[in-house]
């Protein structure tokens, strides 16, 4: 029996549903961490799992299993999204890509500069936290607003978020990876070579690819590079060609690419399992009067907060206006200063990726908790501002 899908509509539908699920999971994490179950919650996350011995020893806490292993599935889907957008989506042509690319760069630069202006004296490594955009929550927010948001703005935000993902991946790879082991790096390169060979010989077995995917993940873990990059690499290596052996059809043109086929299989797993589990495990911050006072007086918290709430929308708006003024890009129908400001605020919802980077940027657990709390508050404020802006400007 043939299953008919609509890749883009299915993607956007899952992202909007995922946004709500992530919020529920995050709320449960916060509630659990501040309930009588808090000791069991933190003990479970700290529980160590060990597999193998000697050179192939893999020893991770449950929290690292989630952040390192499960999140590789999330980043694999991110890699697929990036490859699809670059080859057949909103970033496939220079003309289409210029506006979201320039706006995304502004939306990454402004938050980083604002953070550094505030917190460079205490924690300069945290500048990468406010550059991220949570694509699920941001797209979900615009979907909630329905037809009041122009289709061009949704496409613009989707492309902008993909560019943000690329930026976040590069930051994770080059800023927060330390102590490189070149022998294991060679093993990772060999693994990539085997995957390329499998592609060239048209091997389609997911089991075979999964074996080399884990080999690449393990090699990167041993290398000192963040192992979730294995997911991104494999996603970007996926060919955007027609899948000839599938019972899935595109409802628009009938054919389904390998990327669309893999997204159909892995996107629900990432959206409805991996990301909510990550949110539940990483938002469990113990909230007390002392922690609230500490966060309110922390330059780290204010740097992240103002970076996301102020830096994102201003960076997106300023860069987009400059791109149009310099005739580098043009605005689509439905785009103006007001709508771009509102869309920029939606991009200020950092959440999943921002929390992920916060756990890499800060080694001290107190600073991590402050950063996570700041990301949560800033993301909520950004979402409320975006809703308010869209409602306000829609009346004019």
Secondary structure, 3 states (H helix, E strand, C coil): CCEEECHHHHHHHHHHHHHHHHHHHHHHHHHHHCCCCHHHHHHHHHCEEEECCHHHCEEEEHHHHHHHHHHHHHHHHHHHHHHHHHHHCCCCCHHHHHHHHHHHHHHHHHHHHHHHHHHHHHHHHHHHHHHCCCHHHHHHHHHHCHHHCCHHHHHHHHHHHHHHHHHHHHHHHHCCCCCCCHHHHHHHHHHHHHHHHHHHCCCCCHHHHHHHHHHHHHHHHHHCCCCCHHHHHHHHHCCCCECCCCCEEECCCECCEHHHHHHHHHHHHHHHHHHHHHHHHHCCCCCCHHHHHHHHCCHHHHHHHHHHHHHHHHHHHHHHHHHHHCCCCCCCCCCCHHHHHHHHHHHCCCHHHHHHHHHHHCCCHHHHHHHHHHHHHHHHHHHHHHHHHHHHHHCC
